[in-house]
């Protein structure tokens, strides 16, 4: 159990971590009028003075932070059971505009770093990335093996755009034409947003050198990415899929598209249309339930989208073609994935309702309406028990 302490030194909640790597790995105190995990930064109460002096080292979780503290790294903060949010960065900006991200070395950690950089750039942070070398998983793992090496990696953190180049070059084969194209496709949305001309020119030349392409070609491609209207279907297909992965509603529908009609009908009883936050996804889900009501064959995507508008057709195409990264030959695998995703959707719908009640409690407190506070608090407590 980890106490969650606000910057004023008061305990606002707790986090529990499983010792057996069960799901969920971390479990937070529910949202309350005094604890909002999207605003909370673990460790800020103890490390804020060092952060003012040295800048902030941002790690993924409490164990990473505690290990770093024990190793003598005292300018570190982390989130608590949530992805990094703009609200957390806004709070951090009161203490520093220098930030170093040190996330896990796996693909999820890389994706988290990309998203963190994008959020931090919007708030004008000076950003670096500390790289965890193989075969270590995270800063906690590295510290346990070699504290001096961990401190060295943090000290030698690299600029965010150097990190983008490094991770993209590791992902694709730069020695093939297809690999070079994939690298450029991945880098365009990242580098075309650089507004500083000197920085843009420098990175364009470095990319050209790494890929053995002419500078004119790279400049032209990146400039095009900068001046286009950024049609989501052309420039951001990977970002849209990432959004669907982070959103269990889209993932749920993608899973159903890969399932037999009887499986879809089975889970139709478990989740209601009102549980969907995304209106388009909710309507696609409703259409899918109607579509398979008396169907025995798998979903035929062409007939399925016939009566849909263009926006929904595009969403369906992306979800239908999504590679789900696991073998369908594993018995029961897709059923377990669907079951877990349904729980996520129901939980998130319930959390939205709890958040709304929490906001209403705040208003009632401001108005001094004790009757309304009591009524809403009882409702909050009752609904909280329904979290899976």
Helices and strands as residue ranges (DSSP letters): E 2-5, E 11-17, E 26-28, H 44-54, E 56-59, H 62-70, E 76-78, H 86-92, E 98-102, H 107-122, E 126-129, H 139-145, H 147-155, E 158-159, H 160-171, H 177-191, H 197-211, H 215-227, H 232-235, H 237-246, H 248-257, H 261-268, G 273-275, H 279-291, H 301-304, H 310-320, H 333-367, H 370-384
